[in-house]
């Protein structure tokens, strides 16, 4: 089972800063962090020792990817789509 701690921390950061900082900076930070964590996964696959590679990829990079996804790319599009449509279209 996966560890929900990075996801929960990311959502807490998003809910805390979405009103004060805005959506765009959160999305930029989110996509930048996701890019660097996926680049780290790519770099870890260049390692020759498979045991070290497996530990580094699974623990570090994927946790950071989930954290940065939860900061902006996860909750903000759903929040934005809920704000765009008028209430009479909901149901």
C-alpha positions as CSV (number, residue, x, y, z in Angstrom):
1,X,0.0,0.0,0.0
2,X,1.2,3.5,-0.8
3,X,2.0,6.1,1.8
4,X,-0.6,8.9,1.7
5,X,1.6,11.4,3.6
6,X,3.0,13.3,0.5
7,X,-0.5,13.5,-1.0
8,X,-2.1,14.9,2.2
9,X,0.7,17.4,2.7
10,X,0.4,18.6,-0.9
11,X,-3.3,19.1,-0.6
12,X,-2.8,21.0,2.7
13,X,-0.3,23.3,0.9
14,X,-2.7,23.8,-2.0
15,X,-5.7,24.7,0.2
16,X,-3.5,27.0,2.3
17,X,-2.0,29.0,-0.6
18,X,-4.6,28.9,-3.4
19,X,-6.3,32.1,-2.2
20,X,-3.3,34.0,-1.1
21,X,-0.8,33.1,-3.9
22,X,-3.2,32.2,-6.7
23,X,-3.7,29.3,-9.1
24,X,-1.0,30.1,-11.6
25,X,2.0,30.1,-9.2
26,X,0.8,26.8,-7.7
27,X,0.4,25.2,-11.1
28,X,3.9,26.4,-12.1
29,X,5.5,25.0,-9.0
30,X,3.5,21.8,-9.4
31,X,4.5,21.2,-13.0
32,X,8.1,22.2,-12.4
33,X,8.4,19.8,-9.4
34,X,6.8,17.0,-11.5
35,X,9.2,17.7,-14.3
36,X,12.3,17.5,-12.0
37,X,11.0,14.3,-10.2
38,X,10.5,12.6,-13.5
39,X,13.9,13.7,-14.7
40,X,15.3,12.2,-11.4
41,X,13.5,8.9,-12.3
42,X,15.2,9.0,-15.7
43,X,18.6,9.6,-14.1
44,X,18.1,6.9,-11.5
45,X,17.6,4.3,-14.3
46,X,21.1,5.1,-15.5
47,X,22.5,3.7,-12.3
48,X,24.1,0.2,-12.7
49,X,23.2,-1.2,-9.3
50,X,19.5,-2.4,-9.5
51,X,19.0,-2.5,-5.7
52,X,20.1,1.1,-5.3
53,X,18.1,2.2,-8.3
54,X,14.9,0.6,-7.0
55,X,15.2,2.2,-3.6
56,X,15.9,5.6,-4.9
57,X,13.2,5.6,-7.5
58,X,10.4,4.2,-5.3
59,X,11.1,6.2,-2.2
60,X,12.4,9.6,-3.3
61,X,11.2,10.4,-6.8
62,X,7.7,9.0,-6.7
63,X,7.0,10.6,-3.3
64,X,8.1,14.0,-4.7
65,X,6.1,13.5,-7.8
66,X,3.0,12.8,-5.7
67,X,3.7,15.8,-3.5
68,X,4.1,18.2,-6.4
69,X,1.1,16.7,-8.2
70,X,-1.0,17.3,-5.1
71,X,0.1,20.9,-4.8
72,X,-1.4,22.1,-8.0
73,X,-2.0,19.7,-10.9
74,X,-4.3,17.5,-8.8
75,X,-6.8,19.8,-7.0
76,X,-6.8,23.0,-9.1
77,X,-8.3,21.7,-12.4
78,X,-11.2,20.2,-10.5
79,X,-11.7,23.4,-8.5
80,X,-11.6,25.5,-11.7
81,X,-14.1,23.3,-13.5
82,X,-16.5,23.6,-10.6
83,X,-16.2,27.4,-10.7
84,X,-16.7,27.7,-14.4
85,X,-20.1,26.1,-14.8
86,X,-23.1,27.8,-13.4
87,X,-25.1,26.1,-10.6
88,X,-28.1,25.3,-12.8
89,X,-26.0,23.1,-15.0
90,X,-24.9,20.9,-12.1
91,X,-27.9,18.8,-11.7
